Amino acid sequence: MSERVNPIVMPQADRTRQSKGEALEGREVDGLALDEVRRLLGDVSQHPDLLIEHLHKMQDQFGYLSAAHLTALAQEMRLAHTQVFEVASFYHHFDVVKEGETAPPALTVRVCDGLACQMAGGGEMLARLPRLLGNDVRVVASQCIGRCEHAPAVAVGQNPVAPAHVETVTEAVAAGAMRQSPQSMCDYIDYAAYRAAGGYRLLHECTSGTRDAETVIRVLEESGLRGLGGAGLPAARMWRSVRAEPGPRLMAVDIHESEPGTFKDRVLLERDPHRFLEGMLIAAWAVDIEQVYVYLRDEYHGCREILANEIESLLLELPLSGLPPIHLRRSAGAYMCGEESAMIESIEGKCGLPRLRPPDVARVGLFGRPTLVHNFETLFWVREVLERGNAWFASFGRHGRAGLRWFSVSGRVKDPGLKLAPAGITIAELIDEFCGGMQEGHRLYAYLPGGASGGILPATLNDIPLDFDTLRPYGGAIGRAGVIVLSQRDTAVDAARSMLRFFTDDSCRQCARCRADTTKAAALIEKRVWDLNLLGNFSKTMRDASICALGHAAPNPIDCVVKYFSHELTVTARE
């Protein structure tokens, strides 16, 4: 699927192919490495936007990216070696081995050190596993792997083990998990079952002329459906904005949820992938999209298998006259690529660096074309809203808010997981009505309403509607609704430290203030006594001088601790 590229969307000015001599930059190409790369890639497109896809194939095949293979890939794609190396070294999931360095072991075990997994004992497991597994297995701390509801989580190769224990991880390694292919996925609604239940009937009504684009967009407009990737812009406004631009138009779908506490896209994909695909194709039809690029989180190997299989079934069985080809692209482990322009850069085969605005991506986006960027959850709702009508969706909600929302809930609740609840529900209501209450012996102490970027709020603010705009006056944000619940056995200081380590690791380093101040702030809050004046200066400069939302949001955990949990700082200072 990823090779189906229409040249019309690739302006000549965007091409970066170079001559053979320029690509090598004086480096001698190893003949054996070149043969291995050619056999691996086969007869596929050499266009630069496939660079990351090709790097994944090499990483999967060889277990790492050697200097010889990177040089060979540069020649094969007619790219500068520096460009290939820069992209390979930018992303967390690529292991670049330079000349003279030792290759990593064949198997890597990644122990999640996200907040929910830390609370569930992931740190202790990380400390024990290296000794138990030996030198033939590499054990590393990993960023959140999107299984917070089953904390602690571990990835053995590409196979998730969640909830994980030392015994289950060692058993997975001993049982042959050294193979790098994902495990068979759970049952889900496949193409045949989805069609039998009325699936794609709505899409057929759209493409056959029974429904017109303006009517469809108006229904979404009146329903109040918003983009659910964090910004919360009205979905209908996004569709109209891109539709008004001259074609050809493209679409980029964000399934890159990699913020601690967020896992809803994975769960919904594992249940009902065609509901998302139908919503995506309806959006493409309404906006007259020429090609669709789906950007999927790399940790979701099973979901990638599901999507690849079901898109193939869809293309074989359903007449899609006039609808666009679908390109499934694989991310490589950079939280920054959840920002829409950074995601677009990554889809183009580049480092995932946010772009300066203007122009907006709706006007100049993927490959320089007008681009509709959507989050998975928004598209998952499209069919439901159009079939049931705008009044149905708008009828839900609490405390003056409207609509429904999927919440990823983890932490100290009895029943963590993905919860469908009214927009505007409070944390107290969400815990009591949808999560079975707090765990035995635990009481609500604090909560993160929107993952790492959403701040940390105290239990005294348990009656604020969880929705867009409602949390902002308190220093919080709903974001992608990744809710992490803390109890009296946890501290907001430890939560803030975890979040700042995450932001430091995932800063793209493009902005000087974000690059420097996330690192400095993370080091300062590890100390017993916090320098509040200096931390306040870092907060201001990061918000003022950063291009994207990571730099703007990174100070939120620190600011919330200072504002709501100053008693912890007093205790820390006296230790």
Secondary structure, DSSP 8 states (H G I E B T S, - for coil): -TT---GGGS-GGG-----HHHHHTT----HHHHHHHHHHH-S----GGGHHHHHHHHHHHHSSEEHHHHHHHHHHHT--HHHHHHHHHHSTT--EE-TT-----SEEEEEE-SHHHHHTTHHHHHHHHHHHH-TTEEEEEES--S-GGG-S-EEETTEEESS--HHHHHHHHHTTTTS-S---------HHHHHHTTTTHHHHHHHTTSS-HHHHHHHHHHHT-B-TTTT--BHHHHHHHHHTS-S-EEEEEEE---STT--HHHHHHHH-HHHHHHHHHHHHHHHTEEEEEEEE-TT-HHHHHHHHHHHHHHHHHS--TT---EEEEE--S-GGGGSHHHHHHHHTTS------SSS-TTTS-GGGS-EEEEEHHHHHHHHHHHHH-HHHHHT--STT--SEEEEEEEESBSS-EEEEEETT--HHHIIIIIS-SB-TT--EEEEETTGGGG--EEGGGTTS--STTTSGGGT---TT-EEEEEETTS-HHHHHHHHHHHHHHH--S-SHHHHHHHHHHHHHTTSSS--HHHHHHHHHHHHHH-SSHHHHHTTHHHHHHHHH-HHHHHHHHH-
